[in-house]
Amino acid sequence: MAIVTVVGEVVVDRFITDASAVDVAGGSAANVALALHGAGHEASFRARYSTDPNGEFLRVTAMNLGIDITHSVRTDDPATLVEILLDDNGVPAYQFHLAGAADWNWSHQEISPTLPHGTMALTFGSLAAVLDPGSSVLLDWAKSHKELGLTIAYDPNARPSAMAQYDASLIRERIMQWISASDVVKVSDEDIAWIEPDVPALQVAKHWSQRGPQVVVLTGGSAGAWAFRDGNLVSHIPAPVVNVVDTVGAGDTLMAWLVAGLMDLPSAQRFSDEAITQVVKSAVYAAAVTCTRQGCQPPRQDDVKNLLD
């Protein structure tokens, strides 16, 4: 079983409805680590945990879920808070409280070059991968491990409402640097609408698959996902029909199952058209299961198998 190292933010998700406000441990990277655990893989999670009460809540939650945070660090910087307002259909709108938060301040001294024995892939994404000063540290670190033969996976997870606080041109430039440095890219049509506005999402994904990645997977919500390799459409996997509670964590679940499925295969077969199609199908179905649950509660292997059957 391959070990996947996940690097990125860990945040307090505050779900707000007309009736209540509930705090849940979240963050794109943390969700990926949790989903990998459900997929039957070990996830070594690297985050900057605040020593404030929110940070301690996040750290304890990760440990209780069985996520390995051995290589994470502690900091006096405050934990990130994300307020999630759910509409009547369970679709989230996000409000980000990011200033001075722990997740964006990685240094070269903090992030250890040592990886757990058996690590085959590193995944990055969302805000921690693009917000300086830490993003440049993480990109350099990813490139150094790619040179050693590890698979690099990236999900832009653009968060337009959060990006409004920053220079969009610099963020887009950093995203493209990550795409060129990655082997596996997963991106949503909503991400592309912000990253490359006015260009059809399928056209963008096709182009990105010629910029360095072995595979680019474009997700389109209920429309499913499209996989591209070397500028060619490999497959389109429709999403199964499920009763949607909310879509929180669905993309992170898909990312985790995509990476896990690819790493389960022999390296010589990993990026064949047939392998990509089967792995993406499992990932789409795993994301669909997550949509049937409140918040990010990724499925286990039996859950996905039952839906596939």
Backbone torsions as a table, in degrees:
resi	resn	phi	psi	omega
1	MET	NA	125.5	-179.0
2	ALA	-74.3	143.6	172.9
3	ILE	-95.9	136.1	178.4
4	VAL	-115.5	125.1	174.8
5	THR	-91.6	126.5	-178.7
6	VAL	-112.0	130.1	-177.6
7	VAL	-126.0	131.2	177.4
8	GLY	159.3	-160.6	-171.6
9	GLU	-82.4	155.8	172.0
10	VAL	-133.7	121.8	-168.4
11	VAL	-134.6	160.7	170.6
12	VAL	-86.9	116.4	174.1
13	ASP	-91.7	117.1	179.0
14	ARG	-103.9	104.3	-178.2
15	PHE	-82.1	122.3	-174.6
16	ILE	-119.5	124.4	171.7
17	THR	-125.2	-178.5	177.8
18	ASP	-63.5	-23.9	-172.7
19	ALA	-99.5	-24.4	-171.7
20	SER	-160.4	169.9	170.5
21	ALA	-135.3	122.2	-175.3
22	VAL	-125.8	130.1	177.9
23	ASP	-90.1	132.8	179.3
24	VAL	-133.8	141.4	175.1
25	ALA	-69.1	126.9	-177.4
26	GLY	-149.0	-151.9	-173.0
27	GLY	110.6	138.5	-175.6
28	SER	-55.8	-50.3	-177.8
29	ALA	-65.3	-41.4	178.2
30	ALA	-61.7	-38.9	177.0
31	ASN	-64.0	-39.4	177.9
32	VAL	-63.1	-43.9	179.0
33	ALA	-60.9	-42.9	178.9
34	LEU	-64.2	-42.0	-179.4
35	ALA	-67.0	-36.4	175.5
36	LEU	-61.1	-40.2	178.2
37	HIS	-59.6	-44.0	178.2
38	GLY	-65.7	-29.7	179.8
39	ALA	-79.8	0.1	176.8
40	GLY	90.6	19.1	-179.5
41	HIS	-115.8	150.9	173.2
42	GLU	-80.1	133.5	178.4
43	ALA	-118.9	121.5	173.4
44	SER	-96.1	111.1	-171.1
45	PHE	-100.3	128.1	177.4
46	ARG	-115.1	115.7	179.3
47	ALA	-142.9	167.0	173.6
48	ARG	-104.0	104.6	-177.9
49	TYR	-89.6	124.4	176.3
50	SER	-68.1	149.7	174.2
51	THR	-85.1	-0.5	178.3
52	ASP	-75.6	171.2	-176.6
53	PRO	-56.6	-38.4	177.8
54	ASN	-64.7	-42.1	178.8
55	GLY	-64.5	-39.1	178.1
56	GLU	-66.5	-38.3	175.2
57	PHE	-59.7	-43.1	-179.5
58	LEU	-66.8	-42.1	-178.5
59	ARG	-65.6	-45.9	-179.0
60	VAL	-65.8	-39.0	178.1
61	THR	-60.1	-44.9	179.6
62	ALA	-60.6	-44.3	-179.9
63	MET	-64.3	-40.3	-179.8
64	ASN	-66.5	-25.9	178.4
65	LEU	-85.2	-1.7	178.2
66	GLY	84.2	15.9	178.6
67	ILE	-84.0	131.3	-179.4
68	ASP	-77.1	112.1	178.9
69	ILE	-113.2	25.1	-178.0
70	THR	-54.3	-38.4	-174.8
71	HIS	-96.4	9.2	172.4
72	SER	-78.6	167.5	-178.8
73	VAL	-126.4	161.7	176.0
74	ARG	-106.3	146.4	-178.1
75	THR	-149.7	153.4	175.8
76	ASP	-81.7	-6.4	175.4
77	ASP	-61.8	146.2	-177.7
78	PRO	-70.3	152.0	175.0
79	ALA	-70.7	153.0	179.0
80	THR	-80.2	137.5	176.4
81	LEU	-115.3	130.1	175.4
82	VAL	-122.9	120.1	175.3
83	GLU	-90.7	128.8	-176.6
84	ILE	-116.8	112.9	179.6
85	LEU	-99.3	118.1	-176.7
86	LEU	-95.6	131.7	176.1
87	ASP	-83.8	-175.6	-175.4
88	ASP	-64.6	-20.3	178.6
89	ASN	-96.6	5.4	179.1
90	GLY	81.3	9.4	-179.8
91	VAL	-84.8	128.7	-173.3
92	PRO	-86.4	146.0	166.0
93	ALA	-119.6	136.9	-169.7
94	TYR	-110.0	141.4	168.9
95	GLN	-123.6	121.7	-171.3
96	PHE	-105.4	134.4	173.8
97	HIS	-113.5	93.8	-165.4
98	LEU	-110.3	-21.5	-169.8
99	ALA	-57.9	124.6	176.0
100	GLY	70.8	9.8	-174.0
101	ALA	-71.7	158.8	-173.9
102	ALA	-61.7	-32.8	-166.0
103	ASP	-69.3	-18.1	-170.9
104	TRP	-103.7	7.0	-168.8
105	ASN	-114.7	31.4	176.1
106	TRP	-57.5	142.9	173.3
107	SER	-122.6	161.0	178.2
108	HIS	-63.1	-29.8	-179.2
109	GLN	-71.6	-30.3	-176.5
110	GLU	-78.5	-40.6	-169.6
111	ILE	-87.1	110.9	-174.0
112	SER	-70.6	140.3	176.0
113	PRO	-74.1	-14.0	-176.2
114	THR	-78.3	132.9	176.4
115	LEU	-116.2	151.6	176.6
116	PRO	-58.2	143.5	178.1
117	HIS	-58.8	131.3	-178.8
118	GLY	96.3	1.7	177.8
119	THR	-67.4	129.6	-179.5
120	MET	-117.6	-20.7	-175.8
121	ALA	-145.1	152.2	173.5
122	LEU	-124.9	134.6	177.9
123	THR	-118.6	142.7	-179.1
124	PHE	-137.8	164.9	174.7
125	GLY	164.7	178.7	176.9
126	SER	58.8	-147.8	-167.3
127	LEU	-70.2	-37.2	-177.6
128	ALA	-61.7	-25.8	-178.4
129	ALA	-81.2	-10.5	-175.0
130	VAL	-127.6	-11.7	-178.0
131	LEU	-95.5	122.7	177.9
132	ASP	-80.7	156.2	12.3
133	PRO	-84.5	-13.1	-171.4
134	GLY	-72.0	-26.8	-173.7
135	SER	-63.8	-38.3	179.5
136	SER	-67.3	-33.6	176.1
137	VAL	-63.8	-46.4	-178.5
138	LEU	-66.7	-38.6	179.6
139	LEU	-65.1	-43.9	176.9
140	ASP	-61.0	-41.5	-179.1
141	TRP	-64.8	-41.9	178.5
142	ALA	-63.1	-45.5	-179.1
143	LYS	-61.6	-39.0	-179.3
144	SER	-64.9	-35.1	179.3
145	HIS	-79.8	-28.1	174.6
146	LYS	-64.0	-37.8	177.9
147	GLU	-62.5	-22.7	178.9
148	LEU	-89.2	0.0	175.1
149	GLY	100.3	5.1	177.8
150	LEU	-81.3	151.7	177.8
151	THR	-82.6	131.5	178.5
152	ILE	-108.2	125.5	179.5
153	ALA	-117.8	143.5	-173.7
154	TYR	-143.8	136.9	175.0
155	ASP	-127.8	110.4	-177.5
156	PRO	-56.3	-40.2	178.3
157	ASN	41.5	62.8	-159.9
158	ALA	-62.7	-31.0	177.7
159	ARG	54.2	65.1	-176.5
160	PRO	-54.0	-37.0	-179.3
161	SER	-65.3	-29.3	175.9
162	ALA	-79.9	-37.4	-176.9
163	MET	-66.7	-18.3	-179.8
164	ALA	-60.6	-18.5	-179.9
165	GLN	-82.7	-7.0	-170.2
166	TYR	-129.0	172.6	177.9
167	ASP	-74.2	108.2	-174.1
168	ALA	-60.9	-36.4	-177.6
169	SER	-65.2	-37.7	178.7
170	LEU	-69.7	-38.3	178.1
171	ILE	-64.3	-44.8	179.8
172	ARG	-63.5	-38.9	177.5
173	GLU	-62.7	-41.5	178.8
174	ARG	-66.6	-39.1	177.5
175	ILE	-58.7	-44.0	-179.8
176	MET	-66.3	-32.7	175.0
177	GLN	-63.4	-40.7	177.8
178	TRP	-65.4	-41.2	-179.3
179	ILE	-61.2	-43.6	179.9
180	SER	-66.3	-27.4	-177.3
181	ALA	-89.5	-6.0	-171.1
182	SER	-103.0	155.5	174.6
183	ASP	-94.7	-34.3	-177.9
184	VAL	-126.3	125.3	177.3
185	VAL	-124.7	128.9	172.0
186	LYS	-117.2	130.7	-176.5
187	VAL	-145.2	143.7	177.9
188	SER	-93.2	160.4	176.5
189	ASP	-63.8	-30.9	176.8
190	GLU	-67.5	-38.6	175.9
191	ASP	-59.8	-48.2	-176.9
192	ILE	-63.4	-35.3	179.1
193	ALA	-60.2	-26.7	176.6
194	TRP	-91.9	-40.0	-175.4
195	ILE	-70.2	-46.6	179.1
196	GLU	-130.1	74.2	-177.3
197	PRO	-62.0	149.4	176.1
198	ASP	73.2	8.4	174.9
199	VAL	-116.6	130.2	-179.2
200	PRO	-55.5	137.7	-174.9
201	ALA	-59.0	-40.8	-179.8
202	LEU	-63.2	-37.5	178.7
203	GLN	-66.7	-40.6	179.0
204	VAL	-64.3	-47.3	-179.2
205	ALA	-61.0	-40.7	177.1
206	LYS	-60.4	-44.7	179.9
207	HIS	-64.6	-43.4	-179.7
208	TRP	-60.4	-34.1	-178.3
209	SER	-69.0	-6.3	175.9
210	GLN	-104.7	4.5	-175.9
211	ARG	-100.5	3.8	179.4
212	GLY	141.0	-38.7	-178.6
213	PRO	-64.6	150.0	173.2
214	GLN	-74.7	-31.5	178.8
215	VAL	-151.6	141.4	172.8
216	VAL	-122.2	125.4	179.4
217	VAL	-112.2	119.5	178.3
218	LEU	-100.4	127.4	178.6
219	THR	-106.1	146.5	-178.1
220	GLY	-134.6	38.5	178.4
221	GLY	61.5	-127.0	-177.6
222	SER	-66.4	-13.5	177.7
223	ALA	-79.2	-11.1	179.1
224	GLY	95.2	-145.0	-174.9
225	ALA	-143.3	150.8	177.6
226	TRP	-120.3	136.7	179.2
227	ALA	-112.8	133.0	179.6
228	PHE	-122.8	142.7	174.4
229	ARG	-142.0	129.6	178.8
230	ASP	52.3	38.7	177.5
231	GLY	79.9	6.3	-178.6
232	ASN	-116.9	143.3	174.0
233	LEU	-75.2	118.9	179.1
234	VAL	-83.7	-46.3	-178.0
235	SER	-166.6	159.2	169.9
236	HIS	-122.2	123.7	179.9
237	ILE	-109.4	111.1	177.4
238	PRO	-66.6	149.2	176.4
239	ALA	-80.1	142.1	176.3
240	PRO	-71.0	155.7	178.1
241	VAL	-82.4	121.9	178.7
242	VAL	-135.9	166.4	174.9
243	ASN	-85.4	106.7	-173.8
244	VAL	-80.9	125.3	171.6
245	VAL	-90.8	-54.5	167.6
246	ASP	-158.8	170.5	-175.4
247	THR	-106.2	12.2	-178.8
248	VAL	-64.1	125.6	176.8
249	GLY	84.0	-0.9	-178.2
250	ALA	-64.8	-45.9	179.0
251	GLY	-64.4	-37.8	178.1
252	ASP	-66.4	-38.5	176.2
253	THR	-62.4	-45.3	179.5
254	LEU	-60.0	-42.7	178.8
255	MET	-59.7	-46.8	-178.3
256	ALA	-61.7	-45.1	-178.8
257	TRP	-71.2	-29.5	174.9
258	LEU	-63.9	-50.5	-179.5
259	VAL	-65.6	-45.6	-179.3
260	ALA	-60.2	-44.7	-178.9
261	GLY	-63.6	-41.1	178.9
262	LEU	-66.8	-40.6	-178.4
263	MET	-70.5	-20.2	177.3
264	ASP	-72.0	-15.7	-174.8
265	LEU	-95.1	151.8	171.9
266	PRO	-58.3	143.5	-174.2
267	SER	-56.6	-33.3	-177.6
268	ALA	-70.2	-22.7	-178.0
269	GLN	-104.5	-7.6	-165.6
270	ARG	-57.8	-39.1	-174.1
271	PHE	-114.6	28.5	171.4
272	SER	-74.7	158.0	-179.8
273	ASP	-58.7	-42.2	-178.1
274	GLU	-65.0	-44.2	-179.0
275	ALA	-64.6	-45.4	-180.0
276	ILE	-59.2	-43.8	-178.5
277	THR	-60.4	-46.9	-178.0
278	GLN	-67.5	-40.6	-179.3
279	VAL	-67.5	-43.2	179.9
280	VAL	-64.6	-36.9	177.9
281	LYS	-61.3	-47.2	178.0
282	SER	-60.8	-39.9	-179.1
283	ALA	-66.0	-41.8	177.8
284	VAL	-61.9	-42.1	-179.0
285	TYR	-70.1	-35.7	176.2
286	ALA	-63.0	-42.2	177.7
287	ALA	-62.2	-37.8	179.9
288	ALA	-63.5	-39.4	177.6
289	VAL	-62.1	-42.5	179.1
290	THR	-58.3	-35.4	-179.8
291	CYS	-66.2	-18.2	179.7
292	THR	-85.4	1.3	-175.6
293	ARG	-125.7	151.5	179.1
294	GLN	-75.1	130.9	-179.1
295	GLY	70.6	-171.0	-179.9
296	CYS	-87.4	96.6	174.6
297	GLN	-123.3	81.6	-173.9
298	PRO	-64.1	155.0	-178.3
299	PRO	-79.4	166.2	167.3
300	ARG	-99.0	173.1	-173.3
301	GLN	-59.3	-39.0	-178.9
302	ASP	-65.5	-35.0	179.0
303	ASP	-61.3	-43.9	-178.4
304	VAL	-71.6	-39.9	178.9
305	LYS	-59.9	-40.8	179.6
306	ASN	-63.5	-38.2	179.6
307	LEU	-72.7	-37.9	178.3
308	LEU	-64.8	-36.0	-179.1
309	ASP	-73.1	NA	NA
